[in-house]
Amino acid sequence: MLFLTRCFGSNSRVALTAVLVLSLCSNATVAGNLEQGVTDPPVVSSKRLGSDVSAFYLGLSGGHASNGSDRFGLRTPAGTFQVGELDLRGGYFGIRGGWRGVLPAAGGRDYVYGVELGYDTGTIDDLVSTEIGGITATGGSKVSDVLSIRLRNGLTNKSGSVLYFVSVGYVQGDVETTSSLALGPVPQRFEESDTRGGYSASIGAEHKLNENWSITGEYEYVQFDSRTVEFDNGFSTKSTPRYRGLRFGLNYTF
């Protein structure tokens, strides 16, 4: 204070006030500069399966059918005779391709929808036989070359790496129905082939391996239309082939 009095005389109090104001302003400026130097780090969102699922894809798949059923009976001029219950089973493999899109859903998940075309080859069949009045009667059914169109939809998990889906669709395949009677040393065999439609339903999951590749697994049910098959010997049977299958596959998304 003495120093200010000597330097500024009677205005020493005014000078002291000015020094205090300048000091406060200087501190505020420094604090402001410190705040400007602190910035928030950029947030990078992780990729989800849903973010690149709106695309076309191609794939290969294969599976095994079992637990099929088709009750085989013969209608003859003498009456109707039960031959047995067919248990259709066998392996199949094929190609598929489709398109799918994505919509955001609740809980951080994605809703995925699309359509898929497929073709499967292989043999799914069975034979049954029984004795009718001392004659061995045999009946069989075989399914092959199945075309399909399926509608798929489902939800991803929260991380977006796994898709849980269900599908329903229309199928068309070749069905061969056979019948034979052992009347002598050489059995009489009759067969009829037709192409018929049907439907399928499945439930499964798809796991994304990387940007383009994914693996799938699903449990499916396939049933073809019921049809009365007329054999050349005048006998007939009602054919309704159906089976359940476990299918695995590999997809490539473009």
C-alpha positions in Angstrom: 0.0 0.0 0.0 2.9 2.3 0.8 4.4 1.6 -2.6 1.1 2.5 -4.3 0.8 5.7 -2.3 4.2 6.8 -3.3 3.6 6.0 -7.0 0.0 7.1 -7.4 -0.5 9.5 -4.6 -4.1 10.1 -3.7 -5.2 7.7 -6.4 -3.6 4.7 -4.8 -7.0 3.1 -3.9 -8.2 3.4 -7.5 -4.9 1.8 -8.7 -5.4 -1.1 -6.2 -8.9 -1.7 -7.4 -7.7 -1.8 -11.1 -4.9 -4.3 -10.2 -7.4 -6.6 -8.5 -9.8 -6.5 -11.6 -6.9 -7.2 -14.0 -5.8 -10.1 -11.8 -9.3 -11.7 -11.8 -9.7 -11.2 -15.6 -6.3 -12.8 -16.2 -7.2 -15.9 -14.1 -10.5 -16.2 -15.9 -8.8 -16.1 -19.3 -6.3 -18.8 -18.3 -9.2 -21.0 -17.0 -11.1 -20.6 -20.2 -8.0 -21.7 -22.2 -7.7 -24.8 -20.1 -11.3 -25.7 -20.7 -10.9 -25.2 -24.5 -8.0 -27.7 -24.5 -10.1 -30.6 -23.2 -12.1 -32.4 -26.0 -14.3 -35.5 -25.9 -12.9 -38.6 -27.7 -14.8 -39.6 -30.8 -17.2 -42.5 -30.3 -17.0 -45.2 -32.9 -20.0 -47.5 -33.1 -19.4 -51.2 -33.6 -20.7 -52.9 -36.8 -23.9 -55.0 -36.5 -25.2 -57.8 -38.7 -28.2 -55.7 -39.5 -26.2 -52.8 -40.9 -25.1 -54.8 -43.9 -27.8 -57.5 -44.2 -29.8 -55.5 -46.8 -28.4 -57.4 -49.7 -28.5 -60.4 -52.0 -26.9 -63.7 -50.9 -26.1 -67.1 -52.3 -25.5 -70.3 -50.4 -25.1 -74.0 -50.2 -27.0 -76.3 -47.8 -27.4 -79.9 -46.9 -29.3 -82.0 -44.4 -30.9 -85.2 -43.4 -34.6 -86.0 -43.3 -36.2 -88.4 -40.8 -39.4 -89.0 -38.9 -41.4 -88.8 -42.1 -44.7 -90.5 -42.5 -47.1 -91.6 -45.2 -49.7 -94.3 -44.4 -49.7 -96.7 -47.3 -52.8 -98.7 -48.0 -54.1 -100.5 -51.1 -57.7 -100.1 -52.4 -58.6 -103.2 -54.5 -61.8 -104.6 -55.9 -61.9 -106.9 -52.9 -61.6 -104.1 -50.4 -59.0 -101.8 -48.8 -55.9 -103.3 -47.1 -53.5 -101.5 -44.8 -49.9 -102.2 -45.8 -48.0 -100.0 -43.3 -46.6 -96.7 -42.2 -43.8 -95.2 -44.3 -40.9 -93.5 -42.4 -39.4 -91.3 -45.1 -35.8 -90.5 -44.6 -32.6 -89.7 -46.5 -30.0 -87.1 -47.3 -30.3 -84.0 -49.5 -28.3 -81.0 -50.5 -28.8 -78.0 -52.7 -28.3 -74.3 -53.6 -30.2 -71.2 -52.5 -30.3 -67.5 -53.0 -32.3 -64.6 -51.8 -32.6 -61.0 -50.6 -33.3 -59.6 -47.2 -33.7 -56.2 -45.6 -33.5 -54.8 -42.1 -35.5 -52.5 -39.8 -34.6 -51.3 -36.3 -36.5 -53.0 -33.5 -36.9 -52.5 -29.8 -34.2 -53.4 -27.3 -31.3 -52.6 -29.6 -32.1 -55.5 -32.0 -32.9 -55.6 -35.7 -35.9 -57.1 -37.5 -34.8 -58.9 -40.6 -37.1 -60.0 -43.4 -36.7 -61.4 -46.9 -37.4 -64.1 -49.5 -35.3 -67.1 -50.6 -35.4 -69.5 -53.5 -33.9 -73.0 -53.3 -33.3 -76.3 -55.0 -32.6 -79.6 -53.3 -31.6 -82.9 -54.8 -31.3 -86.3 -53.1 -33.5 -89.2 -52.2 -36.0 -89.3 -49.3 -37.9 -92.6 -49.3 -39.1 -95.8 -47.6 -40.7 -99.1 -48.2 -43.2 -101.2 -46.2 -44.7 -104.6 -46.8 -47.2 -107.0 -45.3 -49.0 -110.3 -46.0 -52.5 -110.1 -47.5 -54.1 -113.5 -48.0 -50.8 -115.2 -48.4 -49.5 -112.6 -50.9 -46.7 -110.2 -50.0 -47.8 -106.6 -50.8 -45.2 -103.9 -50.7 -45.7 -100.1 -51.0 -43.2 -97.3 -51.3 -42.8 -93.5 -51.7 -39.8 -91.4 -52.8 -39.4 -87.6 -52.9 -36.7 -85.9 -55.0 -35.8 -82.6 -56.8 -37.5 -80.2 -54.5 -37.9 -76.5 -55.5 -38.9 -74.0 -52.9 -39.7 -70.3 -52.3 -39.7 -69.2 -48.6 -40.4 -66.1 -46.7 -38.0 -65.5 -43.8 -38.2 -63.1 -40.9 -36.6 -62.8 -37.5 -34.7 -60.8 -34.9 -31.0 -60.4 -34.3 -29.4 -60.6 -30.8 -28.3 -57.3 -29.2 -24.7 -57.5 -30.6 -26.2 -58.1 -34.1 -24.0 -61.1 -34.8 -26.7 -63.8 -34.7 -30.1 -63.8 -36.4 -32.9 -66.0 -35.1 -35.5 -66.7 -37.8 -38.6 -68.6 -38.8 -39.7 -69.3 -42.4 -42.8 -70.5 -44.3 -43.0 -71.4 -48.0 -44.2 -73.3 -51.0 -42.4 -76.4 -52.2 -42.7 -78.5 -55.4 -41.1 -81.8 -55.9 -41.1 -85.1 -57.7 -43.0 -87.9 -55.9 -42.7 -91.6 -57.0 -45.2 -94.0 -55.5 -44.7 -97.8 -56.0 -46.6 -101.0 -55.3 -45.6 -104.6 -55.8 -47.3 -108.0 -55.3 -45.4 -111.2 -54.9 -47.8 -113.6 -56.7 -45.0 -115.9 -58.0 -41.2 -116.0 -58.3 -41.2 -112.6 -60.0 -43.1 -109.9 -58.2 -45.4 -107.6 -60.1 -44.3 -104.0 -59.7 -46.2 -100.9 -60.5 -45.1 -97.3 -60.1 -46.5 -93.8 -60.8 -44.6 -90.5 -60.7 -46.0 -87.0 -60.5 -44.9 -83.5 -59.6 -46.9 -82.0 -56.7 -46.8 -78.9 -54.5 -46.8 -78.6 -50.8 -45.6 -76.3 -48.0 -42.7 -76.0 -45.6 -42.0 -74.4 -42.2 -38.7 -74.0 -40.3 -37.0 -72.4 -37.3 -33.3 -71.7 -37.1 -30.4 -69.3 -36.6 -27.7 -67.7 -38.7 -24.3 -66.7 -37.3 -22.1 -64.1 -39.0 -18.5 -65.2 -39.4 -17.2 -62.0 -41.0 -18.2 -59.2 -43.4 -19.6 -61.6 -46.1 -19.8 -65.2 -44.8 -22.3 -66.7 -42.4 -23.4 -70.2 -41.3 -26.9 -71.4 -40.7 -28.8 -74.2 -39.0 -32.5 -74.9 -39.0 -35.1 -77.6 -38.3 -37.7 -77.9 -41.0 -41.0 -79.6 -41.8 -42.1 -80.4 -45.3 -45.4 -81.8 -46.5 -46.7 -82.4 -50.0 -50.3 -82.4 -51.2 -52.4 -85.5 -50.7 -53.2 -87.4 -53.9 -54.9 -90.6 -55.0 -52.5 -92.7 -57.1 -54.0 -95.2 -59.6 -51.9 -98.2 -60.6 -52.1 -100.1 -63.8 -53.5 -103.2 -62.1 -56.6 -101.4 -60.9 -55.3 -100.9 -57.4 -54.9 -97.4 -55.8 -53.5 -95.7 -52.8 -53.7 -92.3 -51.2 -50.3 -90.7 -51.0 -49.4 -87.8 -48.6 -45.6 -87.7 -48.2 -44.1 -85.6 -45.4 -40.8 -85.4 -43.5 -38.8 -83.4 -40.9 -35.2 -82.4 -41.6 -32.2 -80.9 -40.0 -30.4 -78.5 -42.4 -27.0 -76.8 -42.2 -25.7 -74.2 -44.7 -23.1 -71.6 -45.7 -24.1 -68.2 -47.1 -22.2 -65.5 -48.9 -23.7 -62.0 -48.8 -22.8 -59.5 -51.6 
